[in-house]
Amino acid sequence: MQLHETLTLPQSPTGTAAMYADEGYAAMRREALGASAAHAAVTGDPAGAFTVRTELTLPTDGVPDMVRPFVGTSVTVSERQEWQAPQADGSRTGTMHLQVAGTPASLEARMELRPSGEGSVVEIRGELTARVPLLGSRLEKAAVPYVARVLRAEERAAADYAQR
């Protein structure tokens, strides 16, 4: 199922890249998402190309009822963001790979980070996949609002990060 979301962030593209590369940002995401655990590791430097690997353990109380039998009371989501070096205006492109541990659910997406007024936007376009015979498309449709909710929490965490 296609996913298209746009995040509005208060930092410039350069500040947003630095935020993503700050391992302390994972703790802020954990709090914004109500996650029980969050770990991040960064390879590279946000002044150029860099990769962020994050693992979050999230409660499933917000997932649709039809999904809960597949995931239990929590899920561990492994995320890998790979960002290219910035353009002159700070904009850059990247990819996002999400995998929900123990499930056939994943997300493969392209990301574009670009300036917007005093801040920036991150546009995410990708394919959410649940490889479950007969139920896959229904699970994908049910998961899209949950993914959108998680991304709105990302905006809140970025706002908190900007105020610290």
N, C-alpha and C positions, 0 to 999 in steps of 0.2 A: 504494500500500500504506500502510495506517495505521501511524503511528509514535507510541508513547507512552512517554516516558522521564521519570524524575524524578531531578534532580540534588540532592544534599545538599551544601550549602556551609557552611563554618565562619563566614562573616560574617553579620551582620544584613542584612536587606533593604537598608538604607541603605548599608552597607559593600559589599554585592554590587553595587549600582548604581554606586557609586564605582569599584569594581574593573573592571567592564565598561567604564566611561568612561575608564579610565586606559590611554592608548596603550601604556604599558610592559607592560601585561598581555599584549599580543599576543606579546611576546618570550617570556614565560613559557609561553604556549600553544604557541608554536613548539617550545620545548624539550620540553614534555610530549608533544607529538605526533610528535616527530622530523622536523618540517617543515624544509625547506631555506630557506624564506623566510616572513616574516610582516610584514604592514603593517596599520596600523589608523588610522582617522580618526574623530573624534567631532564631532558637531554637536549643540549644545545643552548643557545642564548636568544632571548626575545629580540635582540637587536638584529638577528638574522633568522635563519630557519631554526625551528625547535619543535620538539615533540613532548607532549604531556600525557602521561599515563596515570589514570585515576581509577581507584576502586572504591565504590560506595556500597554500603549495606543499607538498603532502604526498606521501610515497612511497606506492606502491601495493603494496608487498610483503605487506600484510595483507589485500588484497582477494581475494575468491574467484577461482579460476583462470578461471572463465567470463567474468569481468568484465575481466580484464587485457587482452585484445585490443582492448577499446574505449578503454582509458585509458593504456596504456604504462607507463613506470616511475614517473611522477609525475602528479599532477593539481593544478590550481589551483582552489581552492574560494573563491568570493566569497560572503561572508555579510553580510547586513544585518539588524541587530536594531533595531527601533523600539520604544522603551519610553515608555509614558504616564507622566504625573506620578504620584507616589506618593499612596496613601491615608494616613490619620492613623497607621496602624501600620507604614508603610513598604512595605506590599504594593503591587504594581502589575502591570499586564498589558502585554503587548507582542506583537509578531509577529517571526518569523524567516523570512528568505528565503535559501535556499542555492542556488547554481548551480555546477555542476561544469563549468568551461570546456572547450569542445570536445566536450561530450557532451550528450545529451538528458536528463540526470539533474538533478533539482531537488527541493527540499523547501520546502513552505509550511507554517508552523506557528504556532499561538498559544502564548504563554508566560504563565505565571503565576508571579510571584515573591512568596513570602509567608514570614512568620516561622515558625521551627520551633525550639523550644528556644532555645539560645544562638546558633543560626545561622539559616539559611534554606533553603528548597527552591525549585527552579525546575521547574515541571511543563511539559513540552513535548508538545503534541498536534498532529500534522499529517499531511500526506500526502506520502509519498516517491514520486516519479514518474520512471520511465525510459521515455521515448517511443521505443521501438524496436519496429517491427512483429514480431510473433510471439514475441519474446524479452522484451518489456518486463516482464511480470509475474515471470518467472524472475529477471531482473536486479534487480528491486525486492526480491524475497525474499532474494537473495544480498547485497544492499547493507545491509539492516537491521542485521545483526550488526556490520558495519563502522562504521556510524553510531553504534551503541551504544558501541562501543569508543572512538570519538572523544569521545563525551560523558563516558565514564569518565575519559579523559585531562583533560577540562575540570575535573572534580572534583579531580584531583591538582594541576593548575595553580592552582586556587583555594586549596587547602591551602597550597601553597608561597607564594602571594601573601600569605596571612594571617600567615605566619611571618616575613615579611621585615621 
